[in-house]
Amino acid sequence: MVLTVPGCPNGPVAQERITTALNGRAAEVELVEVTEQAEAERAGMTGSPTVLLDGVDPFGTVGAAPSVSCRIYRHADGEVDGAPSVDELRKALATVGLAASVDEDCCAVEVLDLVGRDGRGRLAPVEDGLRAVQQAVLLHFAATGSAPGTADLEPAAAGRAVAEVLAELAREDFLTLGPEGRIRAAYPFSAVPTPHRVTIAGGVQVWSMCAIDALGIPAMLGRDAVITSVDPVTRERVRVTSENGRMVWEPATSVVFVGRRGGCSGPAAEVCCDTLNFFTSSASARTWVKQHPGVKGRIVDRAHAEEVGQATFGPLLTTG
């Protein structure tokens, strides 16, 4: 996608160069006109033209603000231009293609599948009180900001020993347990501090396990919320305000990186949660990826990250 203001002469140039860089590969190159500053903020446009590949600006710079002004691209040789070069676009397209999924050595499982337990979902089975206890745990987190104790969960356990139910939920990665069997996390919530803080309408504050989990909390609770996090590279704040089902990101150039480390097996809390982070720009996310060669994954845009969070956690409390 190429975002451009009406009449910008470099919009069609960027579109044509992308087509050349694709070299016959099937892909839609859409030219989208943006006229208002508010539209630029929503779309992640930082000057005309802005190129988005899979919703991400591969040429974005840290701290760049949304804008409908002209954009200048500086090439490696120091020359400036109104659009990325064909060679630069080829490299960006190759990066997108290579980052689309995890390595085949990792079971050819899509990175985001781990968040949703490889397609099995985050909603525990009804049998043996598993779902009732899981939902009681989540509701306690939402009401208090902390994990419940054994006594809080006894009514939901339906006669089973609470410790037994929690151990079974932990084996299936619906939650994780710490020393003495205490709840350390129940996706999307964390009982210990993380970089991702969520303030739920009404004032309760909770920690989330990762960026995707944080984005799923408003949908799960059906309530407004404000998410605050920190870009691990720039240390700048990322803020996402969810109001009436609509999310506003600050800065508007923010993205989410989703990935995993090590092999294919293990709970999400150990394998991937610390790699699913908010970044102020795709450039910042790429810097982090270079600093962590053992992590495989991809950068996803705001809309995709919201969709995954809502789809993963939205059903947890609405399904009995």
TORKOL-4160 file (C-alpha; in steps of 0.2 Angstrom, whole numbers, padded with zeros to 4 digits, m for minus):
320
<pt num="1" X="0000" Y="0000" Z="0000"/>
<pt num="2" X="0006" Y="0018" Z="m0004"/>
<pt num="3" X="m0001" Y="0032" Z="0006"/>
<pt num="4" X="m0001" Y="0048" Z="m0003"/>
<pt num="5" X="m0009" Y="0066" Z="m0002"/>
<pt num="6" X="m0020" Y="0070" Z="m0017"/>
<pt num="7" X="m0009" Y="0076" Z="m0032"/>
<pt num="8" X="0008" Y="0070" Z="m0024"/>
<pt num="9" X="0019" Y="0066" Z="m0040"/>
<pt num="10" X="0029" Y="0054" Z="m0030"/>
<pt num="11" X="0014" Y="0042" Z="m0025"/>
<pt num="12" X="0013" Y="0035" Z="m0043"/>
<pt num="13" X="0032" Y="0034" Z="m0043"/>
<pt num="14" X="0033" Y="0023" Z="m0027"/>
<pt num="15" X="0019" Y="0012" Z="m0034"/>
<pt num="16" X="0028" Y="0009" Z="m0050"/>
<pt num="17" X="0044" Y="0005" Z="m0041"/>
<pt num="18" X="0036" Y="m0007" Z="m0030"/>
<pt num="19" X="0028" Y="m0016" Z="m0046"/>
<pt num="20" X="0046" Y="m0016" Z="m0053"/>
<pt num="21" X="0053" Y="m0023" Z="m0037"/>
<pt num="22" X="0040" Y="m0037" Z="m0036"/>
<pt num="23" X="0047" Y="m0043" Z="m0053"/>
<pt num="24" X="0031" Y="m0052" Z="m0058"/>
<pt num="25" X="0026" Y="m0059" Z="m0041"/>
<pt num="26" X="0007" Y="m0058" Z="m0037"/>
<pt num="27" X="0004" Y="m0044" Z="m0025"/>
<pt num="28" X="m0009" Y="m0029" Z="m0025"/>
<pt num="29" X="m0001" Y="m0012" Z="m0025"/>
<pt num="30" X="m0014" Y="0000" Z="m0019"/>
<pt num="31" X="m0013" Y="0019" Z="m0019"/>
<pt num="32" X="m0023" Y="0027" Z="m0005"/>
<pt num="33" X="m0026" Y="0046" Z="m0004"/>
<pt num="34" X="m0025" Y="0054" Z="0013"/>
<pt num="35" X="m0031" Y="0071" Z="0016"/>
<pt num="36" X="m0032" Y="0075" Z="0034"/>
<pt num="37" X="m0020" Y="0074" Z="0048"/>
<pt num="38" X="m0031" Y="0063" Z="0058"/>
<pt num="39" X="m0032" Y="0050" Z="0044"/>
<pt num="40" X="m0013" Y="0051" Z="0043"/>
<pt num="41" X="m0012" Y="0047" Z="0062"/>
<pt num="42" X="m0024" Y="0032" Z="0060"/>
<pt num="43" X="m0015" Y="0025" Z="0045"/>
<pt num="44" X="0003" Y="0027" Z="0051"/>
<pt num="45" X="0007" Y="0039" Z="0037"/>
<pt num="46" X="0023" Y="0049" Z="0040"/>
<pt num="47" X="0024" Y="0060" Z="0025"/>
<pt num="48" X="0018" Y="0058" Z="0007"/>
<pt num="49" X="0022" Y="0045" Z="0000"/>
<pt num="50" X="0022" Y="0032" Z="0014"/>
<pt num="51" X="0025" Y="0014" Z="0009"/>
<pt num="52" X="0017" Y="0000" Z="0020"/>
<pt num="53" X="0021" Y="m0018" Z="0017"/>
<pt num="54" X="0009" Y="m0029" Z="0026"/>
<pt num="55" X="0004" Y="m0014" Z="0036"/>
<pt num="56" X="0022" Y="m0009" Z="0041"/>
<pt num="57" X="0032" Y="0005" Z="0035"/>
<pt num="58" X="0049" Y="m0003" Z="0032"/>
<pt num="59" X="0058" Y="0014" Z="0030"/>
<pt num="60" X="0051" Y="0022" Z="0046"/>
<pt num="61" X="0062" Y="0031" Z="0057"/>
<pt num="62" X="0062" Y="0031" Z="0076"/>
<pt num="63" X="0052" Y="0046" Z="0082"/>
<pt num="64" X="0044" Y="0051" Z="0065"/>
<pt num="65" X="0027" Y="0059" Z="0068"/>
<pt num="66" X="0012" Y="0056" Z="0057"/>
<pt num="67" X="0011" Y="0070" Z="0043"/>
<pt num="68" X="0003" Y="0074" Z="0027"/>
<pt num="69" X="0018" Y="0084" Z="0021"/>
<pt num="70" X="0030" Y="0079" Z="0008"/>
<pt num="71" X="0042" Y="0065" Z="0013"/>
<pt num="72" X="0060" Y="0064" Z="0008"/>
<pt num="73" X="0070" Y="0047" Z="0006"/>
<pt num="74" X="0089" Y="0047" Z="0008"/>
<pt num="75" X="0097" Y="0033" Z="m0001"/>
<pt num="76" X="0113" Y="0024" Z="0005"/>
<pt num="77" X="0124" Y="0035" Z="m0007"/>
<pt num="78" X="0117" Y="0051" Z="0001"/>
<pt num="79" X="0106" Y="0056" Z="m0013"/>
<pt num="80" X="0088" Y="0061" Z="m0008"/>
<pt num="81" X="0073" Y="0056" Z="m0018"/>
<pt num="82" X="0054" Y="0057" Z="m0016"/>
<pt num="83" X="0052" Y="0038" Z="m0015"/>
<pt num="84" X="0062" Y="0023" Z="m0010"/>
<pt num="85" X="0073" Y="0016" Z="m0024"/>
<pt num="86" X="0069" Y="m0001" Z="m0033"/>
<pt num="87" X="0084" Y="m0009" Z="m0024"/>
<pt num="88" X="0078" Y="m0003" Z="m0007"/>
<pt num="89" X="0061" Y="m0010" Z="m0011"/>
<pt num="90" X="0067" Y="m0026" Z="m0016"/>
<pt num="91" X="0077" Y="m0028" Z="0000"/>
<pt num="92" X="0061" Y="m0023" Z="0010"/>
<pt num="93" X="0050" Y="m0035" Z="0001"/>
<pt num="94" X="0063" Y="m0049" Z="0004"/>
<pt num="95" X="0063" Y="m0045" Z="0022"/>
<pt num="96" X="0044" Y="m0046" Z="0023"/>
<pt num="97" X="0044" Y="m0063" Z="0014"/>
<pt num="98" X="0057" Y="m0070" Z="0025"/>
<pt num="99" X="0049" Y="m0064" Z="0041"/>
<pt num="100" X="0031" Y="m0070" Z="0037"/>
<pt num="101" X="0033" Y="m0086" Z="0047"/>
<pt num="102" X="0044" Y="m0094" Z="0059"/>
<pt num="103" X="0058" Y="m0106" Z="0053"/>
<pt num="104" X="0054" Y="m0123" Z="0046"/>
<pt num="105" X="0065" Y="m0129" Z="0060"/>
<pt num="106" X="0052" Y="m0124" Z="0072"/>
<pt num="107" X="0039" Y="m0136" Z="0066"/>
<pt num="108" X="0033" Y="m0124" Z="0053"/>
<pt num="109" X="0021" Y="m0116" Z="0066"/>
<pt num="110" X="0015" Y="m0098" Z="0063"/>
<pt num="111" X="0022" Y="m0087" Z="0077"/>
<pt num="112" X="0005" Y="m0081" Z="0082"/>
<pt num="113" X="m0002" Y="m0099" Z="0084"/>
<pt num="114" X="0008" Y="m0100" Z="0101"/>
<pt num="115" X="m0002" Y="m0086" Z="0108"/>
<pt num="116" X="m0018" Y="m0096" Z="0104"/>
<pt num="117" X="m0010" Y="m0113" Z="0109"/>
<pt num="118" X="m0007" Y="m0119" Z="0091"/>
<pt num="119" X="m0025" Y="m0117" Z="0087"/>
<pt num="120" X="m0033" Y="m0124" Z="0102"/>
<pt num="121" X="m0038" Y="m0108" Z="0110"/>
<pt num="122" X="m0036" Y="m0100" Z="0127"/>
<pt num="123" X="m0053" Y="m0106" Z="0133"/>
<pt num="124" X="m0051" Y="m0121" Z="0145"/>
<pt num="125" X="m0063" Y="m0136" Z="0143"/>
<pt num="126" X="m0079" Y="m0136" Z="0154"/>
<pt num="127" X="m0076" Y="m0153" Z="0161"/>
<pt num="128" X="m0069" Y="m0156" Z="0178"/>
<pt num="129" X="m0072" Y="m0138" Z="0183"/>
<pt num="130" X="m0057" Y="m0132" Z="0172"/>
<pt num="131" X="m0066" Y="m0118" Z="0164"/>
<pt num="132" X="m0075" Y="m0112" Z="0179"/>
<pt num="133" X="m0059" Y="m0110" Z="0189"/>
<pt num="134" X="m0050" Y="m0102" Z="0174"/>
<pt num="135" X="m0064" Y="m0089" Z="0173"/>
<pt num="136" X="m0064" Y="m0086" Z="0192"/>
<pt num="137" X="m0046" Y="m0083" Z="0191"/>
<pt num="138" X="m0048" Y="m0070" Z="0177"/>
<pt num="139" X="m0062" Y="m0061" Z="0185"/>
<pt num="140" X="m0052" Y="m0060" Z="0201"/>
<pt num="141" X="m0037" Y="m0052" Z="0192"/>
<pt num="142" X="m0049" Y="m0040" Z="0183"/>
<pt num="143" X="m0057" Y="m0035" Z="0200"/>
<pt num="144" X="m0042" Y="m0033" Z="0211"/>
<pt num="145" X="m0027" Y="m0033" Z="0199"/>
<pt num="146" X="m0019" Y="m0048" Z="0208"/>
<pt num="147" X="m0020" Y="m0067" Z="0208"/>
<pt num="148" X="m0033" Y="m0076" Z="0218"/>
<pt num="149" X="m0029" Y="m0088" Z="0233"/>
<pt num="150" X="m0035" Y="m0105" Z="0235"/>
<pt num="151" X="m0050" Y="m0100" Z="0246"/>
<pt num="152" X="m0056" Y="m0088" Z="0232"/>
<pt num="153" X="m0057" Y="m0102" Z="0220"/>
<pt num="154" X="m0065" Y="m0116" Z="0230"/>
<pt num="155" X="m0083" Y="m0112" Z="0225"/>
<pt num="156" X="m0078" Y="m0113" Z="0206"/>
<pt num="157" X="m0069" Y="m0130" Z="0209"/>
<pt num="158" X="m0085" Y="m0140" Z="0211"/>
<pt num="159" X="m0079" Y="m0151" Z="0224"/>
<pt num="160" X="m0061" Y="m0154" Z="0217"/>
<pt num="161" X="m0046" Y="m0149" Z="0226"/>
<pt num="162" X="m0041" Y="m0132" Z="0219"/>
<pt num="163" X="m0023" Y="m0136" Z="0218"/>
<pt num="164" X="m0027" Y="m0151" Z="0207"/>
<pt num="165" X="m0037" Y="m0140" Z="0195"/>
<pt num="166" X="m0024" Y="m0127" Z="0194"/>
<pt num="167" X="m0010" Y="m0140" Z="0191"/>
<pt num="168" X="m0021" Y="m0147" Z="0177"/>
<pt num="169" X="m0023" Y="m0129" Z="0169"/>
<pt num="170" X="m0005" Y="m0126" Z="0171"/>
<pt num="171" X="m0001" Y="m0143" Z="0161"/>
<pt num="172" X="m0012" Y="m0137" Z="0147"/>
<pt num="173" X="m0004" Y="m0119" Z="0147"/>
<pt num="174" X="m0020" Y="m0110" Z="0152"/>
<pt num="175" X="m0010" Y="m0102" Z="0167"/>
<pt num="176" X="0007" Y="m0104" Z="0175"/>
<pt num="177" X="0012" Y="m0108" Z="0193"/>
<pt num="178" X="0026" Y="m0102" Z="0204"/>
<pt num="179" X="0033" Y="m0108" Z="0220"/>
<pt num="180" X="0021" Y="m0117" Z="0232"/>
<pt num="181" X="0008" Y="m0118" Z="0218"/>
<pt num="182" X="0004" Y="m0100" Z="0218"/>
<pt num="183" X="m0003" Y="m0092" Z="0202"/>
<pt num="184" X="0010" Y="m0083" Z="0193"/>
<pt num="185" X="0001" Y="m0079" Z="0177"/>
<pt num="186" X="m0016" Y="m0083" Z="0169"/>
<pt num="187" X="m0016" Y="m0077" Z="0151"/>
<pt num="188" X="m0018" Y="m0063" Z="0148"/>
<pt num="189" X="m0014" Y="m0057" Z="0166"/>
<pt num="190" X="0002" Y="m0058" Z="0175"/>
<pt num="191" X="0004" Y="m0058" Z="0194"/>
<pt num="192" X="0021" Y="m0051" Z="0193"/>
<pt num="193" X="0027" Y="m0034" Z="0184"/>
<pt num="194" X="0029" Y="m0034" Z="0165"/>
<pt num="195" X="0032" Y="m0020" Z="0153"/>
<pt num="196" X="0014" Y="m0020" Z="0149"/>
<pt num="197" X="0002" Y="m0011" Z="0161"/>
<pt num="198" X="m0017" Y="m0010" Z="0158"/>
<pt num="199" X="m0028" Y="0002" Z="0167"/>
<pt num="200" X="m0046" Y="m0005" Z="0166"/>
<pt num="201" X="m0061" Y="0008" Z="0167"/>
<pt num="202" X="m0065" Y="0010" Z="0185"/>
<pt num="203" X="m0047" Y="0011" Z="0190"/>
<pt num="204" X="m0040" Y="m0007" Z="0192"/>
<pt num="205" X="m0023" Y="m0009" Z="0186"/>
<pt num="206" X="m0016" Y="m0026" Z="0180"/>
<pt num="207" X="0000" Y="m0032" Z="0171"/>
<pt num="208" X="m0002" Y="m0042" Z="0155"/>
<pt num="209" X="0010" Y="m0056" Z="0149"/>
<pt num="210" X="0013" Y="m0048" Z="0132"/>
<pt num="211" X="0008" Y="m0035" Z="0120"/>
<pt num="212" X="m0005" Y="m0046" Z="0112"/>
<pt num="213" X="m0012" Y="m0051" Z="0129"/>
<pt num="214" X="m0014" Y="m0033" Z="0133"/>
<pt num="215" X="m0023" Y="m0029" Z="0117"/>
<pt num="216" X="m0035" Y="m0043" Z="0121"/>
<pt num="217" X="m0040" Y="m0037" Z="0139"/>
<pt num="218" X="m0053" Y="m0024" Z="0133"/>
<pt num="219" X="m0062" Y="m0036" Z="0122"/>
<pt num="220" X="m0062" Y="m0050" Z="0135"/>
<pt num="221" X="m0069" Y="m0039" Z="0149"/>
<pt num="222" X="m0080" Y="m0028" Z="0137"/>
<pt num="223" X="m0073" Y="m0013" Z="0145"/>
<pt num="224" X="m0063" Y="0002" Z="0141"/>
<pt num="225" X="m0045" Y="0002" Z="0145"/>
<pt num="226" X="m0028" Y="0011" Z="0143"/>
<pt num="227" X="m0013" Y="0001" Z="0139"/>
<pt num="228" X="0004" Y="0008" Z="0143"/>
<pt num="229" X="0021" Y="0000" Z="0138"/>
<pt num="230" X="0039" Y="0004" Z="0134"/>
<pt num="231" X="0048" Y="0002" Z="0118"/>
<pt num="232" X="0063" Y="m0010" Z="0123"/>
<pt num="233" X="0075" Y="m0001" Z="0111"/>
<pt num="234" X="0071" Y="0018" Z="0113"/>
<pt num="235" X="0063" Y="0017" Z="0130"/>
<pt num="236" X="0049" Y="0028" Z="0123"/>
<pt num="237" X="0031" Y="0025" Z="0129"/>
<pt num="238" X="0018" Y="0017" Z="0119"/>
<pt num="239" X="0000" Y="0020" Z="0124"/>
<pt num="240" X="m0015" Y="0012" Z="0117"/>
<pt num="241" X="m0032" Y="0019" Z="0122"/>
<pt num="242" X="m0047" Y="0007" Z="0120"/>
<pt num="243" X="m0064" Y="0016" Z="0120"/>
<pt num="244" X="m0080" Y="0009" Z="0114"/>
<pt num="245" X="m0071" Y="m0005" Z="0105"/>
<pt num="246" X="m0060" Y="0007" Z="0096"/>
<pt num="247" X="m0041" Y="0008" Z="0099"/>
<pt num="248" X="m0030" Y="0024" Z="0097"/>
<pt num="249" X="m0012" Y="0021" Z="0097"/>
<pt num="250" X="0001" Y="0034" Z="0102"/>
<pt num="251" X="0012" Y="0036" Z="0093"/>
<pt num="252" X="0003" Y="0031" Z="0077"/>
<pt num="253" X="0018" Y="0023" Z="0070"/>
<pt num="254" X="0018" Y="0010" Z="0083"/>
<pt num="255" X="0019" Y="m0009" Z="0079"/>
<pt num="256" X="0020" Y="m0025" Z="0088"/>
<pt num="257" X="0034" Y="m0039" Z="0086"/>
<pt num="258" X="0028" Y="m0056" Z="0089"/>
<pt num="259" X="0041" Y="m0070" Z="0090"/>
<pt num="260" X="0047" Y="m0085" Z="0100"/>
<pt num="261" X="0064" Y="m0091" Z="0106"/>
<pt num="262" X="0072" Y="m0108" Z="0106"/>
<pt num="263" X="0062" Y="m0124" Z="0101"/>
<pt num="264" X="0044" Y="m0127" Z="0098"/>
<pt num="265" X="0039" Y="m0134" Z="0114"/>
<pt num="266" X="0035" Y="m0126" Z="0131"/>
<pt num="267" X="0023" Y="m0114" Z="0139"/>
<pt num="268" X="0020" Y="m0097" Z="0130"/>
<pt num="269" X="0026" Y="m0089" Z="0146"/>
<pt num="270" X="0044" Y="m0096" Z="0143"/>
<pt num="271" X="0044" Y="m0098" Z="0124"/>
<pt num="272" X="0037" Y="m0082" Z="0118"/>
<pt num="273" X="0029" Y="m0069" Z="0130"/>
<pt num="274" X="0044" Y="m0059" Z="0132"/>
<pt num="275" X="0047" Y="m0057" Z="0113"/>
<pt num="276" X="0029" Y="m0050" Z="0110"/>
<pt num="277" X="0032" Y="m0031" Z="0113"/>
<pt num="278" X="0026" Y="m0014" Z="0107"/>
<pt num="279" X="0038" Y="m0003" Z="0097"/>
<pt num="280" X="0036" Y="0015" Z="0092"/>
<pt num="281" X="0041" Y="0011" Z="0074"/>
<pt num="282" X="0045" Y="m0004" Z="0063"/>
<pt num="283" X="0063" Y="0003" Z="0062"/>
<pt num="284" X="0064" Y="0001" Z="0081"/>
<pt num="285" X="0057" Y="m0016" Z="0080"/>
<pt num="286" X="0070" Y="m0021" Z="0067"/>
<pt num="287" X="0084" Y="m0015" Z="0078"/>
<pt num="288" X="0078" Y="m0026" Z="0092"/>
<pt num="289" X="0077" Y="m0041" Z="0080"/>
<pt num="290" X="0095" Y="m0038" Z="0075"/>
<pt num="291" X="0100" Y="m0038" Z="0094"/>
<pt num="292" X="0091" Y="m0054" Z="0097"/>
<pt num="293" X="0097" Y="m0067" Z="0083"/>
<pt num="294" X="0089" Y="m0081" Z="0093"/>
<pt num="295" X="0072" Y="m0075" Z="0091"/>
<pt num="296" X="0061" Y="m0079" Z="0076"/>
<pt num="297" X="0045" Y="m0069" Z="0071"/>
<pt num="298" X="0038" Y="m0055" Z="0062"/>
<pt num="299" X="0032" Y="m0037" Z="0064"/>
<pt num="300" X="0013" Y="m0035" Z="0063"/>
<pt num="301" X="0004" Y="m0019" Z="0061"/>
<pt num="302" X="m0009" Y="m0012" Z="0073"/>
<pt num="303" X="m0024" Y="m0019" Z="0065"/>
<pt num="304" X="m0017" Y="m0036" Z="0065"/>
<pt num="305" X="m0011" Y="m0036" Z="0083"/>
<pt num="306" X="m0028" Y="m0029" Z="0088"/>
<pt num="307" X="m0037" Y="m0043" Z="0079"/>
<pt num="308" X="m0027" Y="m0057" Z="0086"/>
<pt num="309" X="m0028" Y="m0050" Z="0104"/>
<pt num="310" X="m0047" Y="m0049" Z="0102"/>
<pt num="311" X="m0049" Y="m0066" Z="0094"/>
<pt num="312" X="m0039" Y="m0075" Z="0107"/>
<pt num="313" X="m0045" Y="m0067" Z="0123"/>
<pt num="314" X="m0062" Y="m0060" Z="0118"/>
<pt num="315" X="m0072" Y="m0077" Z="0121"/>
<pt num="316" X="m0064" Y="m0081" Z="0138"/>
<pt num="317" X="m0077" Y="m0073" Z="0149"/>
<pt num="318" X="m0092" Y="m0073" Z="0136"/>
<pt num="319" X="m0092" Y="m0092" Z="0134"/>
<pt num="320" X="m0099" Y="m0101" Z="0149"/>
